[in-house]
Amino acid sequence: VQLVESGGGLVEAGGSLRLSCAASGSTSRTYAMGWFRQAPGKEREVVAAISKSGGNTYYADSVKGRFTISIDNAKKTVYLQMNSLKPEDTAVYYCAAGASPFRRVVNTTPNDYNYWGQGTQVTVSS
């Protein structure tokens, strides 16, 4: 499975961006999906995640109410809508896919994921 992120960029505080992650390759099965981010000098952290079924989601406390994860299985694409962006949201954002056997489980740690995209830079200016 190959994952390609897009949609990052430079935005002013309070602005919005939508990240996309397109999957290709062996996508005949569905995957649990997640968005992670890593700022310079910090560990990679989960931002949002969605179960294989698409019915369950998880958001980090720092982004609740501002970010929304969604998935379009027909297009094999997962999205992260980011609103009310803050300078502390600045990071490289990674999309990840996990071959979880459970349809309703949301995975929130990097070790739960098998495939990663190359990352897309999000910079929020103050």
Protein Blocks (a to p, Z undefined) as FASTA:
>chain_A
ZZddehiacddehiacddddddehjfkbccddddddddehiacddfbdcdfkopaccddf
klgokaccdddfknopacdddehiafklgccddddddddfbfkbccfbfklpcbdcebja
ddddZZ
